[in-house]
Amino acid sequence: MSGQRTVMVTGAGSGIGRATARAYLDAGATVHGLDLRPGELDPGPGRWVPHVVDVADAEAVRAVAADTLAADGAVDVLVTSAALGYPEPFTEMTVESWDRVWRVNVTGTMLCLQAVLPGMIERRTGSIVIVSSIAGRTRSVSNGAHYTTSKYGVIGLTRHLAAELAGTGVRINCVAPGPTNSPILTAHASTEEQEAIAARTPLRRIAQPEDVAEVITFVAGDAARHVHGAVLDVNGGLY
């Protein structure tokens, strides 16, 4: 992973997004972190630029992208990690909660891609990593059907864009983490439930956000230059 890059990370306030931002800052990158509560990060050798933004707000996303391009000239890497989920049974699910999960997890991803892709295509270089979930491979272990279907959706988006971006010089890939020690799991799974998940995971542990961040930075980087349209499972063998 090389420094001197401009990286945009959504969901940078916690969990996988924050660990990814930390990894890029440690490598000397300029990191624009998007979140409702992005917080502060010690930039280390990098530069931390937090943005308070709801990724489901089209105007806000476009404004952040415009500010980023004006300040730094380009976005070299985009990581879409912002996500929302609720543990609602399907028969009790409301249209409002369904729409909100999809607005953040799928539409928010689409809006961020649309905001940065034209510049990447014009420069004929760039790397995108969409964060899905084990829910997009099988089903969620702690959230409802809206979360599961949204995570299938972003895998489909990855696969479609891998073909549509052919010849542009822009790579897109997807990472599908298993249960990870982040708020989207810990808010909805008790300590006992988390221990049970770890027990049935072949590696006998729940992932730490840094475990996933290292895969994200790898697949976004030059060492993975021939990886395109892939879905990388980071789940400790849990299927």
VEXROVEX-234805 format. One line per field, with one value per atom (N, C-alpha, C): residue in three letters; x, y, z; atom name. Coordinates in nm, 3 decimals. Example, Ala and Ser with C-alpha at 12.3 -4.5 7.8 and 13.67 -1.06 7.14 Angstrom:
REM VEXROVEX-234805
resn c(ala:ala:ala:ser:ser:ser);
px c(1.319:1.230:1.320:1.285:1.367:1.290);
py c(-0.569:-0.450:-0.330:-0.225:-0.106:0.003);
pz c(0.780:0.780:0.780:0.708:0.714:0.787);
name c(N:CA:C:N:CA:C);
END
This chain:
REM VEXROVEX-234805
resn c(met:met:met:ser:ser:ser:gly:gly:gly:gln:gln:gln:arg:arg:arg:thr:thr:thr:val:val:val:met:met:met:val:val:val:thr:thr:thr:gly:gly:gly:ala:ala:ala:gly:gly:gly:ser:ser:ser:gly:gly:gly:ile:ile:ile:gly:gly:gly:arg:arg:arg:ala:ala:ala:thr:thr:thr:ala:ala:ala:arg:arg:arg:ala:ala:ala:tyr:tyr:tyr:leu:leu:leu:asp:asp:asp:ala:ala:ala:gly:gly:gly:ala:ala:ala:thr:thr:thr:val:val:val:his:his:his:gly:gly:gly:leu:leu:leu:asp:asp:asp:leu:leu:leu:arg:arg:arg:pro:pro:pro:gly:gly:gly:glu:glu:glu:leu:leu:leu:asp:asp:asp:pro:pro:pro:gly:gly:gly:pro:pro:pro:gly:gly:gly:arg:arg:arg:trp:trp:trp:val:val:val:pro:pro:pro:his:his:his:val:val:val:val:val:val:asp:asp:asp:val:val:val:ala:ala:ala:asp:asp:asp:ala:ala:ala:glu:glu:glu:ala:ala:ala:val:val:val:arg:arg:arg:ala:ala:ala:val:val:val:ala:ala:ala:ala:ala:ala:asp:asp:asp:thr:thr:thr:leu:leu:leu:ala:ala:ala:ala:ala:ala:asp:asp:asp:gly:gly:gly:ala:ala:ala:val:val:val:asp:asp:asp:val:val:val:leu:leu:leu:val:val:val:thr:thr:thr:ser:ser:ser:ala:ala:ala:ala:ala:ala:leu:leu:leu:gly:gly:gly:tyr:tyr:tyr:pro:pro:pro:glu:glu:glu:pro:pro:pro:phe:phe:phe:thr:thr:thr:glu:glu:glu:met:met:met:thr:thr:thr:val:val:val:glu:glu:glu:ser:ser:ser:trp:trp:trp:asp:asp:asp:arg:arg:arg:val:val:val:trp:trp:trp:arg:arg:arg:val:val:val:asn:asn:asn:val:val:val:thr:thr:thr:gly:gly:gly:thr:thr:thr:met:met:met:leu:leu:leu:cys:cys:cys:leu:leu:leu:gln:gln:gln:ala:ala:ala:val:val:val:leu:leu:leu:pro:pro:pro:gly:gly:gly:met:met:met:ile:ile:ile:glu:glu:glu:arg:arg:arg:arg:arg:arg:thr:thr:thr:gly:gly:gly:ser:ser:ser:ile:ile:ile:val:val:val:ile:ile:ile:val:val:val:ser:ser:ser:ser:ser:ser:ile:ile:ile:ala:ala:ala:gly:gly:gly:arg:arg:arg:thr:thr:thr:arg:arg:arg:ser:ser:ser:val:val:val:ser:ser:ser:asn:asn:asn:gly:gly:gly:ala:ala:ala:his:his:his:tyr:tyr:tyr:thr:thr:thr:thr:thr:thr:ser:ser:ser:lys:lys:lys:tyr:tyr:tyr:gly:gly:gly:val:val:val:ile:ile:ile:gly:gly:gly:leu:leu:leu:thr:thr:thr:arg:arg:arg:his:his:his:leu:leu:leu:ala:ala:ala:ala:ala:ala:glu:glu:glu:leu:leu:leu:ala:ala:ala:gly:gly:gly:thr:thr:thr:gly:gly:gly:val:val:val:arg:arg:arg:ile:ile:ile:asn:asn:asn:cys:cys:cys:val:val:val:ala:ala:ala:pro:pro:pro:gly:gly:gly:pro:pro:pro:thr:thr:thr:asn:asn:asn:ser:ser:ser:pro:pro:pro:ile:ile:ile:leu:leu:leu:thr:thr:thr:ala:ala:ala:his:his:his:ala:ala:ala:ser:ser:ser:thr:thr:thr:glu:glu:glu:glu:glu:glu:gln:gln:gln:glu:glu:glu:ala:ala:ala:ile:ile:ile:ala:ala:ala:ala:ala:ala:arg:arg:arg:thr:thr:thr:pro:pro:pro:leu:leu:leu:arg:arg:arg:arg:arg:arg:ile:ile:ile:ala:ala:ala:gln:gln:gln:pro:pro:pro:glu:glu:glu:asp:asp:asp:val:val:val:ala:ala:ala:glu:glu:glu:val:val:val:ile:ile:ile:thr:thr:thr:phe:phe:phe:val:val:val:ala:ala:ala:gly:gly:gly:asp:asp:asp:ala:ala:ala:ala:ala:ala:arg:arg:arg:his:his:his:val:val:val:his:his:his:gly:gly:gly:ala:ala:ala:val:val:val:leu:leu:leu:asp:asp:asp:val:val:val:asn:asn:asn:gly:gly:gly:gly:gly:gly:leu:leu:leu:tyr:tyr:tyr);
px c(0.086:0.000:0.089:0.070:0.154:0.087:0.169:0.119:0.096:0.079:0.057:-0.069:-0.163:-0.289:-0.400:-0.503:-0.624:-0.729:-0.777:-0.867:-0.996:-1.110:-1.238:-1.296:-1.330:-1.384:-1.517:-1.623:-1.751:-1.767:-1.849:-1.860:-1.733:-1.660:-1.527:-1.531:-1.649:-1.658:-1.640:-1.650:-1.641:-1.613:-1.581:-1.572:-1.474:-1.515:-1.428:-1.387:-1.479:-1.445:-1.337:-1.347:-1.247:-1.111:-1.112:-0.987:-0.921:-1.004:-0.950:-0.890:-0.960:-0.905:-0.773:-0.767:-0.644:-0.528:-0.556:-0.452:-0.397:-0.486:-0.439:-0.364:-0.408:-0.335:-0.195:-0.184:-0.053:0.040:-0.020:0.060:0.089:0.041:0.072:-0.028:-0.144:-0.245:-0.324:-0.386:-0.489:-0.621:-0.688:-0.811:-0.928:-1.027:-1.152:-1.250:-1.287:-1.373:-1.515:-1.610:-1.750:-1.829:-1.907:-1.988:-2.081:-2.188:-2.271:-2.192:-2.098:-2.011:-1.870:-1.798:-1.667:-1.561:-1.578:-1.483:-1.345:-1.253:-1.115:-1.026:-0.921:-0.819:-0.683:-0.590:-0.452:-0.402:-0.367:-0.333:-0.203:-0.115:0.014:0.085:0.141:0.207:0.110:-0.019:-0.118:-0.189:-0.302:-0.385:-0.530:-0.594:-0.731:-0.826:-0.926:-1.025:-1.164:-1.224:-1.356:-1.468:-1.572:-1.691:-1.814:-1.896:-2.023:-2.125:-2.165:-2.252:-2.331:-2.454:-2.537:-2.520:-2.465:-2.436:-2.562:-2.679:-2.805:-2.856:-2.785:-2.823:-2.743:-2.809:-2.740:-2.666:-2.731:-2.667:-2.545:-2.555:-2.443:-2.325:-2.350:-2.242:-2.175:-2.254:-2.196:-2.111:-2.157:-2.083:-1.949:-1.949:-1.824:-1.727:-1.778:-1.691:-1.632:-1.714:-1.665:-1.558:-1.579:-1.480:-1.350:-1.362:-1.243:-1.164:-1.234:-1.165:-1.103:-1.171:-1.116:-0.990:-0.989:-0.875:-0.758:-0.788:-0.682:-0.670:-0.762:-0.747:-0.801:-0.809:-0.853:-0.887:-0.968:-0.987:-0.925:-0.820:-0.751:-0.818:-0.871:-0.934:-1.064:-1.170:-1.297:-1.330:-1.358:-1.402:-1.539:-1.641:-1.776:-1.808:-1.799:-1.818:-1.940:-2.002:-2.119:-2.232:-2.291:-2.398:-2.488:-2.609:-2.711:-2.788:-2.824:-2.903:-2.982:-3.093:-3.177:-3.216:-3.228:-3.264:-3.415:-3.482:-3.629:-3.677:-3.771:-3.833:-3.904:-3.902:-3.956:-4.103:-4.183:-4.327:-4.358:-4.259:-4.279:-4.207:-4.142:-4.061:-4.149:-4.111:-4.185:-4.124:-4.206:-4.154:-4.047:-4.066:-3.970:-3.833:-3.828:-3.698:-3.635:-3.717:-3.666:-3.602:-3.675:-3.625:-3.499:-3.492:-3.376:-3.251:-3.263:-3.148:-3.101:-3.193:-3.154:-3.098:-3.152:-3.101:-2.955:-2.919:-2.781:-2.692:-2.733:-2.644:-2.628:-2.734:-2.728:-2.727:-2.828:-2.832:-2.712:-2.675:-2.558:-2.432:-2.416:-2.303:-2.308:-2.424:-2.440:-2.405:-2.452:-2.427:-2.279:-2.209:-2.065:-1.990:-2.030:-1.967:-1.989:-2.111:-2.140:-2.062:-2.035:-1.966:-1.818:-1.755:-1.610:-1.571:-1.660:-1.622:-1.588:-1.660:-1.624:-1.479:-1.431:-1.293:-1.195:-1.227:-1.140:-1.134:-1.250:-1.254:-1.178:-1.192:-1.121:-0.970:-0.923:-0.780:-0.734:-0.831:-0.804:-0.728:-0.762:-0.704:-0.791:-0.790:-0.867:-0.904:-0.932:-0.967:-1.083:-1.181:-1.300:-1.317:-1.345:-1.378:-1.512:-1.608:-1.739:-1.739:-1.783:-1.790:-1.931:-1.940:-2.066:-2.066:-2.094:-2.105:-2.125:-2.100:-2.140:-2.290:-2.365:-2.509:-2.536:-2.445:-2.462:-2.418:-2.366:-2.324:-2.420:-2.474:-2.569:-2.686:-2.671:-2.770:-2.703:-2.767:-2.712:-2.728:-2.628:-2.638:-2.700:-2.717:-2.767:-2.865:-2.886:-2.975:-3.085:-3.181:-3.298:-3.280:-3.391:-3.390:-3.354:-3.387:-3.349:-3.199:-3.128:-2.982:-2.925:-2.976:-2.927:-2.944:-3.064:-3.088:-3.006:-2.985:-2.903:-2.758:-2.710:-2.572:-2.556:-2.661:-2.661:-2.658:-2.731:-2.740:-2.607:-2.522:-2.394:-2.296:-2.313:-2.233:-2.273:-2.403:-2.449:-2.399:-2.397:-2.346:-2.198:-2.122:-1.980:-1.961:-2.034:-2.017:-2.059:-2.168:-2.214:-2.111:-2.064:-1.971:-1.836:-1.797:-1.672:-1.675:-1.790:-1.805:-1.820:-1.901:-1.928:-1.804:-1.713:-1.592:-1.476:-1.501:-1.394:-1.326:-1.195:-1.118:-1.099:-1.156:-1.146:-1.022:-0.959:-0.847:-0.889:-1.019:-1.070:-1.104:-1.053:-1.084:-1.190:-1.276:-1.375:-1.381:-1.381:-1.389:-1.477:-1.506:-1.596:-1.534:-1.550:-1.506:-1.630:-1.641:-1.758:-1.714:-1.714:-1.670:-1.774:-1.724:-1.810:-1.834:-1.893:-1.917:-1.789:-1.799:-1.683:-1.713:-1.614:-1.630:-1.646:-1.765:-1.797:-1.940:-1.980:-2.112:-2.229:-2.218:-2.332:-2.357:-2.254:-2.274:-2.301:-2.216:-2.226:-2.353:-2.414:-2.539:-2.655:-2.644:-2.758:-2.732:-2.610:-2.579:-2.518:-2.574:-2.524:-2.386:-2.319:-2.188:-2.200:-2.305:-2.325:-2.347:-2.424:-2.446:-2.317:-2.237:-2.109:-2.016:-2.017:-1.936:-1.982:-2.113:-2.166:-2.126:-2.128:-2.085:-1.938:-1.855:-1.712:-1.691:-1.771:-1.755:-1.785:-1.876:-1.908:-1.830:-1.742:-1.652:-1.528:-1.487:-1.372:-1.245:-1.220:-1.103:-1.129:-1.250:-1.287:-1.269:-1.298:-1.293:-1.378:-1.425:-1.489:-1.380:-1.395:-1.294:-1.284:-1.166:-1.146:-1.152:-1.194:-1.202:-1.072:-0.960:-0.830:-0.807:-0.865:-0.852:-0.911:-1.023:-1.092:-1.023:-0.981:-0.915:-0.791:-0.717:-0.596:-0.628:-0.739:-0.780:-0.827:-0.899:-0.946:-0.828:-0.729:-0.616:-0.534:-0.528:-0.459:-0.528:-0.659:-0.728:-0.741:-0.735:-0.739:-0.604:-0.498:-0.363:-0.303:-0.182:-0.114:-0.081:-0.065:-0.033:-0.148:-0.270:-0.388:-0.430:-0.334:-0.364:-0.439:-0.438:-0.512:-0.637:-0.680:-0.803:-0.912:-1.020:-1.126:-1.259:-1.359:-1.489:-1.495:-1.397:-1.391:-1.470:-1.516:-1.577:-1.490:-1.423:-1.330:-1.398:-1.411:-1.470:-1.365:-1.402:-1.312:-1.393:-1.413:-1.513:-1.464:-1.335:-1.283:-1.330:-1.381:-1.432:-1.577:-1.649:-1.790:-1.874:-1.955:-2.045:-2.182);
py c(-0.119:0.000:0.123:0.207:0.325:0.447:0.537:0.664:0.760:0.888:0.991:0.968:0.895:0.873:0.948:0.979:1.036:0.926:0.898:0.786:0.840:0.792:0.825:0.698:0.706:0.591:0.631:0.558:0.582:0.489:0.532:0.456:0.463:0.576:0.587:0.618:0.630:0.663:0.546:0.424:0.309:0.183:0.076:-0.056:-0.068:-0.139:-0.167:-0.039:0.055:0.180:0.255:0.260:0.332:0.261:0.130:0.055:0.073:0.083:0.106:0.245:0.345:0.480:0.484:0.416:0.411:0.350:0.242:0.176:0.268:0.341:0.431:0.550:0.602:0.711:0.666:0.545:0.493:0.479:0.461:0.450:0.586:0.694:0.827:0.887:0.826:0.876:0.992:1.069:1.164:1.088:1.087:1.009:1.101:1.100:1.170:1.069:1.090:0.996:1.048:0.973:1.013:0.932:1.001:0.931:1.034:0.987:1.077:1.129:1.047:1.085:1.036:1.108:1.059:1.065:1.156:1.165:1.210:1.205:1.243:1.120:1.129:1.025:1.092:1.036:1.082:1.052:1.154:1.127:1.053:1.051:0.987:1.054:0.975:1.035:1.081:1.051:1.088:1.217:1.238:1.357:1.313:1.346:1.304:1.419:1.396:1.499:1.441:1.468:1.411:1.492:1.424:1.487:1.431:1.516:1.472:1.465:1.345:1.329:1.199:1.202:1.084:1.038:0.919:0.874:0.854:0.850:0.837:0.972:1.079:1.215:1.251:1.249:1.267:1.401:1.507:1.639:1.646:1.590:1.593:1.514:1.400:1.318:1.392:1.452:1.527:1.643:1.710:1.823:1.778:1.668:1.617:1.577:1.510:1.469:1.591:1.694:1.816:1.883:1.888:1.948:1.869:1.737:1.651:1.671:1.675:1.694:1.833:1.933:2.068:2.077:2.006:2.014:1.928:1.810:1.712:1.668:1.712:1.686:1.553:1.456:1.323:1.238:1.136:1.030:0.905:0.854:0.737:0.607:0.606:0.484:0.524:0.450:0.465:0.335:0.343:0.226:0.259:0.183:0.208:0.107:0.155:0.069:0.106:0.221:0.263:0.161:0.124:0.024:0.040:-0.010:-0.002:-0.133:-0.180:-0.301:-0.306:-0.379:-0.398:-0.546:-0.602:-0.743:-0.764:-0.719:-0.728:-0.855:-0.929:-1.040:-0.987:-1.066:-1.019:-0.980:-1.057:-1.028:-0.903:-0.853:-0.731:-0.610:-0.632:-0.528:-0.420:-0.295:-0.184:-0.141:-0.079:-0.023:0.081:0.157:0.263:0.205:0.097:0.040:-0.029:-0.095:-0.156:-0.050:0.060:0.166:0.230:0.250:0.316:0.229:0.099:0.010:0.011:0.002:0.003:0.139:0.248:0.380:0.394:0.345:0.356:0.253:0.127:0.020:0.009:0.038:0.023:0.159:0.241:0.372:0.456:0.452:0.527:0.484:0.355:0.305:0.358:0.351:0.401:0.548:0.629:0.773:0.804:0.733:0.756:0.714:0.603:0.560:0.662:0.708:0.806:0.935:0.969:1.094:1.090:0.973:0.968:0.900:0.816:0.741:0.828:0.935:1.013:1.061:1.105:1.149:1.034:0.919:0.802:0.760:0.758:0.718:0.818:0.946:1.048:1.031:0.996:0.978:0.838:0.749:0.611:0.535:0.565:0.493:0.513:0.415:0.424:0.286:0.275:0.146:0.166:0.078:0.084:-0.048:-0.041:-0.161:-0.138:-0.222:-0.220:-0.324:-0.283:-0.377:-0.435:-0.565:-0.637:-0.707:-0.834:-0.906:-1.054:-1.137:-1.278:-1.287:-1.183:-1.180:-1.182:-1.127:-1.127:-1.256:-1.347:-1.479:-1.588:-1.571:-1.668:-1.590:-1.552:-1.467:-1.402:-1.298:-1.230:-1.315:-1.308:-1.380:-1.294:-1.161:-1.075:-0.968:-0.955:-0.852:-0.915:-0.831:-0.882:-0.897:-0.932:-0.959:-0.837:-0.716:-0.595:-0.583:-0.617:-0.613:-0.718:-0.842:-0.950:-0.917:-0.874:-0.848:-0.729:-0.630:-0.515:-0.557:-0.652:-0.696:-0.787:-0.861:-0.928:-0.822:-0.713:-0.608:-0.547:-0.519:-0.455:-0.552:-0.682:-0.780:-0.776:-0.771:-0.760:-0.634:-0.524:-0.398:-0.411:-0.475:-0.498:-0.576:-0.685:-0.771:-0.699:-0.623:-0.550:-0.445:-0.367:-0.260:-0.312:-0.431:-0.488:-0.503:-0.540:-0.551:-0.413:-0.328:-0.197:-0.108:-0.128:-0.047:-0.105:-0.210:-0.273:-0.171:-0.172:-0.084:0.057:0.089:0.226:0.248:0.139:0.152:0.154:0.147:0.150:0.008:-0.032:-0.164:-0.151:-0.253:-0.259:-0.400:-0.411:-0.540:-0.528:-0.640:-0.645:-0.732:-0.692:-0.772:-0.809:-0.936:-0.986:-1.037:-0.950:-0.993:-1.083:-1.173:-1.244:-1.159:-1.217:-1.140:-1.073:-0.944:-0.862:-0.782:-0.764:-0.690:-0.541:-0.506:-0.369:-0.341:-0.213:-0.180:-0.251:-0.281:-0.342:-0.484:-0.547:-0.677:-0.659:-0.584:-0.578:-0.510:-0.426:-0.360:-0.458:-0.569:-0.659:-0.802:-0.833:-0.969:-0.961:-1.036:-1.038:-1.103:-1.089:-1.154:-1.304:-1.364:-1.508:-1.544:-1.463:-1.489:-1.474:-1.375:-1.359:-1.478:-1.528:-1.646:-1.767:-1.780:-1.892:-1.880:-1.759:-1.738:-1.776:-1.732:-1.765:-1.915:-1.984:-2.128:-2.206:-2.155:-2.228:-2.176:-2.080:-2.032:-2.120:-2.176:-2.267:-2.209:-2.079:-2.020:-1.986:-2.012:-1.999:-1.857:-1.760:-1.623:-1.535:-1.425:-1.321:-1.227:-1.180:-1.092:-0.960:-0.904:-0.766:-0.678:-0.553:-0.466:-0.460:-0.468:-0.461:-0.581:-0.697:-0.815:-0.789:-0.719:-0.689:-0.573:-0.474:-0.357:-0.398:-0.495:-0.537:-0.598:-0.670:-0.726:-0.616:-0.518:-0.407:-0.332:-0.297:-0.220:-0.302:-0.433:-0.519:-0.517:-0.545:-0.558:-0.424:-0.314:-0.183:-0.142:-0.211:-0.167:-0.233:-0.191:-0.235:-0.384:-0.442:-0.586:-0.671:-0.613:-0.684:-0.627:-0.581:-0.509:-0.591:-0.726:-0.809:-0.870:-0.812:-0.858:-0.756:-0.804:-0.714:-0.791:-0.735:-0.800:-0.915:-0.924:-1.035:-1.004:-1.110:-1.100:-1.183:-1.115:-1.181:-1.204:-1.328:-1.364:-1.351:-1.278:-1.261:-1.303:-1.433:-1.481:-1.593:-1.619:-1.723:-1.862:-1.880:-2.010:-2.035:-1.932:-1.948:-1.932:-2.034:-2.026:-2.079);
pz c(0.000:0.000:0.000:-0.098:-0.114:-0.051:0.005:0.053:-0.063:-0.029:-0.129:-0.210:-0.157:-0.224:-0.151:-0.227:-0.167:-0.162:-0.043:-0.020:0.042:-0.005:0.055:0.116:0.245:0.317:0.378:0.345:0.409:0.530:0.625:0.750:0.831:0.818:0.878:1.027:1.085:1.226:1.319:1.269:1.358:1.276:1.346:1.287:1.172:1.068:0.954:0.883:0.867:0.801:0.875:1.006:1.085:1.080:1.088:1.079:0.942:0.838:0.704:0.693:0.745:0.747:0.821:0.936:1.016:0.936:0.864:0.786:0.678:0.611:0.506:0.565:0.678:0.743:0.782:0.834:0.873:0.753:0.633:0.511:0.448:0.511:0.462:0.367:0.354:0.260:0.321:0.233:0.274:0.275:0.388:0.402:0.432:0.345:0.367:0.425:0.550:0.620:0.629:0.572:0.569:0.670:0.753:0.852:0.915:0.976:1.056:1.176:1.226:1.337:1.305:1.219:1.177:1.287:1.382:1.490:1.445:1.539:1.510:1.505:1.426:1.419:1.419:1.494:1.486:1.345:1.268:1.128:1.107:1.210:1.189:1.072:0.982:0.866:0.757:0.773:0.672:0.705:0.640:0.665:0.676:0.788:0.817:0.791:0.704:0.670:0.696:0.812:0.842:0.779:0.737:0.679:0.747:0.806:0.864:0.751:0.715:0.599:0.610:0.564:0.548:0.403:0.383:0.247:0.164:0.229:0.156:0.106:0.138:0.097:-0.028:-0.143:-0.271:-0.277:-0.236:-0.243:-0.152:-0.034:0.060:0.006:-0.052:-0.109:-0.224:-0.312:-0.424:-0.374:-0.268:-0.213:-0.155:-0.082:-0.025:-0.136:-0.238:-0.349:-0.419:-0.440:-0.504:-0.419:-0.287:-0.197:-0.200:-0.201:-0.204:-0.332:-0.443:-0.571:-0.579:-0.526:-0.528:-0.443:-0.331:-0.239:-0.283:-0.336:-0.362:-0.507:-0.591:-0.734:-0.783:-0.696:-0.739:-0.618:-0.640:-0.543:-0.604:-0.541:-0.594:-0.552:-0.429:-0.376:-0.307:-0.335:-0.265:-0.196:-0.065:0.012:0.070:0.031:0.081:0.191:0.315:0.431:0.513:0.484:0.562:0.549:0.660:0.657:0.778:0.761:0.865:0.866:0.986:0.995:1.124:1.120:1.238:1.247:1.368:1.383:1.386:1.282:1.281:1.211:1.269:1.197:1.073:0.968:0.840:0.850:0.922:0.929:1.010:1.085:1.163:1.102:0.988:0.926:0.865:0.887:0.829:0.697:0.615:0.490:0.519:0.626:0.661:0.694:0.773:0.808:0.687:0.606:0.482:0.393:0.373:0.285:0.342:0.473:0.532:0.516:0.542:0.526:0.382:0.288:0.146:0.105:0.159:0.124:0.165:0.283:0.329:0.258:0.260:0.217:0.066:-0.008:-0.154:-0.224:-0.197:-0.263:-0.221:-0.095:-0.049:-0.123:-0.144:-0.221:-0.364:-0.426:-0.562:-0.573:-0.477:-0.481:-0.471:-0.383:-0.369:-0.495:-0.554:-0.679:-0.790:-0.803:-0.908:-0.888:-0.762:-0.733:-0.770:-0.760:-0.783:-0.915:-0.970:-1.090:-1.210:-1.238:-1.357:-1.355:-1.239:-1.229:-1.247:-1.190:-1.208:-1.355:-1.419:-1.561:-1.646:-1.616:-1.693:-1.680:-1.560:-1.538:-1.573:-1.600:-1.638:-1.529:-1.406:-1.293:-1.170:-1.084:-0.960:-0.912:-0.783:-0.724:-0.626:-0.636:-0.552:-0.480:-0.351:-0.274:-0.205:-0.237:-0.173:-0.062:0.056:0.168:0.173:0.147:0.160:0.296:0.300:0.427:0.396:0.496:0.485:0.457:0.498:0.469:0.321:0.241:0.096:0.030:0.108:0.059:0.105:0.227:0.281:0.342:0.468:0.535:0.654:0.707:0.823:0.948:1.036:1.163:1.272:1.247:1.354:1.307:1.177:1.124:1.038:0.998:0.929:0.779:0.713:0.569:0.487:0.537:0.463:0.454:0.562:0.561:0.466:0.478:0.393:0.245:0.207:0.064:0.015:0.101:0.060:0.035:0.114:0.096:-0.026:-0.062:-0.193:-0.303:-0.281:-0.382:-0.417:-0.316:-0.348:-0.411:-0.386:-0.460:-0.607:-0.634:-0.772:-0.839:-0.764:-0.818:-0.854:-0.768:-0.796:-0.925:-0.937:-1.054:-1.182:-1.174:-1.292:-1.333:-1.238:-1.271:-1.317:-1.270:-1.318:-1.470:-1.524:-1.670:-1.733:-1.672:-1.732:-1.734:-1.638:-1.632:-1.711:-1.786:-1.866:-1.956:-1.953:-2.041:-1.990:-1.872:-1.821:-1.735:-1.692:-1.600:-1.454:-1.428:-1.291:-1.248:-1.130:-1.076:-0.967:-0.958:-0.851:-0.797:-0.665:-0.599:-0.475:-0.416:-0.300:-0.192:-0.068:0.046:0.126:0.162:0.236:0.372:0.473:0.606:0.673:0.756:0.847:0.970:1.076:1.198:1.247:1.272:1.307:1.432:1.514:1.640:1.610:1.564:1.528:1.572:1.575:1.629:1.562:1.432:1.365:1.416:1.477:1.542:1.691:1.758:1.903:1.952:1.867:1.907:1.912:1.840:1.825:1.871:1.909:1.954:2.093:2.187:2.324:2.328:2.441:2.458:2.437:2.489:2.473:2.326:2.255:2.113:2.033:2.068:2.000:2.026:2.148:2.181:2.103:2.084:2.006:1.858:1.805:1.666:1.652:1.746:1.741:1.748:1.830:1.847:1.720:1.637:1.514:1.392:1.415:1.310:1.311:1.197:1.197:1.261:1.247:1.312:1.458:1.506:1.648:1.702:1.619:1.666:1.576:1.634:1.555:1.505:1.383:1.325:1.399:1.402:1.442:1.318:1.331:1.213:1.134:1.203:1.136:1.045:1.080:0.995:0.857:0.855:0.729:0.657:0.734:0.674:0.596:0.647:0.576:0.441:0.432:0.304:0.210:0.264:0.182:0.121:0.203:0.152:0.053:0.074:-0.022:-0.158:-0.158:-0.287:-0.358:-0.283:-0.346:-0.402:-0.360:-0.392:-0.515:-0.544:-0.666:-0.665:-0.548:-0.542:-0.595:-0.597:-0.649:-0.785:-0.864:-0.988:-1.091:-1.078:-1.173:-1.110:-0.998:-0.931:-0.961:-1.024:-1.069:-1.068:-1.004:-0.999:-0.900:-0.811:-0.716:-0.590:-0.525:-0.392:-0.298:-0.205:-0.114:0.020:0.059:0.187:0.297:0.403:0.519:0.641:0.655:0.751:0.842:0.844:0.932:0.896:0.774:0.730:0.759:0.809:0.843:0.717:0.685:0.569:0.608);
name c(N:CA:C:N:CA:C:N:CA:C:N:CA:C:N:CA:C:N:CA:C:N:CA:C:N:CA:C:N:CA:C:N:CA:C:N:CA:C:N:CA:C:N:CA:C:N:CA:C:N:CA:C:N:CA:C:N:CA:C:N:CA:C:N:CA:C:N:CA:C:N:CA:C:N:CA:C:N:CA:C:N:CA:C:N:CA:C:N:CA:C:N:CA:C:N:CA:C:N:CA:C:N:CA:C:N:CA:C:N:CA:C:N:CA:C:N:CA:C:N:CA:C:N:CA:C:N:CA:C:N:CA:C:N:CA:C:N:CA:C:N:CA:C:N:CA:C:N:CA:C:N:CA:C:N:CA:C:N:CA:C:N:CA:C:N:CA:C:N:CA:C:N:CA:C:N:CA:C:N:CA:C:N:CA:C:N:CA:C:N:CA:C:N:CA:C:N:CA:C:N:CA:C:N:CA:C:N:CA:C:N:CA:C:N:CA:C:N:CA:C:N:CA:C:N:CA:C:N:CA:C:N:CA:C:N:CA:C:N:CA:C:N:CA:C:N:CA:C:N:CA:C:N:CA:C:N:CA:C:N:CA:C:N:CA:C:N:CA:C:N:CA:C:N:CA:C:N:CA:C:N:CA:C:N:CA:C:N:CA:C:N:CA:C:N:CA:C:N:CA:C:N:CA:C:N:CA:C:N:CA:C:N:CA:C:N:CA:C:N:CA:C:N:CA:C:N:CA:C:N:CA:C:N:CA:C:N:CA:C:N:CA:C:N:CA:C:N:CA:C:N:CA:C:N:CA:C:N:CA:C:N:CA:C:N:CA:C:N:CA:C:N:CA:C:N:CA:C:N:CA:C:N:CA:C:N:CA:C:N:CA:C:N:CA:C:N:CA:C:N:CA:C:N:CA:C:N:CA:C:N:CA:C:N:CA:C:N:CA:C:N:CA:C:N:CA:C:N:CA:C:N:CA:C:N:CA:C:N:CA:C:N:CA:C:N:CA:C:N:CA:C:N:CA:C:N:CA:C:N:CA:C:N:CA:C:N:CA:C:N:CA:C:N:CA:C:N:CA:C:N:CA:C:N:CA:C:N:CA:C:N:CA:C:N:CA:C:N:CA:C:N:CA:C:N:CA:C:N:CA:C:N:CA:C:N:CA:C:N:CA:C:N:CA:C:N:CA:C:N:CA:C:N:CA:C:N:CA:C:N:CA:C:N:CA:C:N:CA:C:N:CA:C:N:CA:C:N:CA:C:N:CA:C:N:CA:C:N:CA:C:N:CA:C:N:CA:C:N:CA:C:N:CA:C:N:CA:C:N:CA:C:N:CA:C:N:CA:C:N:CA:C:N:CA:C:N:CA:C:N:CA:C:N:CA:C:N:CA:C:N:CA:C:N:CA:C:N:CA:C:N:CA:C:N:CA:C:N:CA:C:N:CA:C:N:CA:C:N:CA:C:N:CA:C:N:CA:C:N:CA:C:N:CA:C:N:CA:C:N:CA:C:N:CA:C:N:CA:C:N:CA:C:N:CA:C:N:CA:C:N:CA:C:N:CA:C:N:CA:C:N:CA:C:N:CA:C:N:CA:C:N:CA:C:N:CA:C:N:CA:C:N:CA:C:N:CA:C:N:CA:C:N:CA:C:N:CA:C:N:CA:C:N:CA:C:N:CA:C:N:CA:C:N:CA:C:N:CA:C:N:CA:C:N:CA:C:N:CA:C:N:CA:C:N:CA:C:N:CA:C:N:CA:C:N:CA:C:N:CA:C:N:CA:C:N:CA:C:N:CA:C:N:CA:C:N:CA:C:N:CA:C:N:CA:C:N:CA:C:N:CA:C:N:CA:C:N:CA:C:N:CA:C:N:CA:C);
END
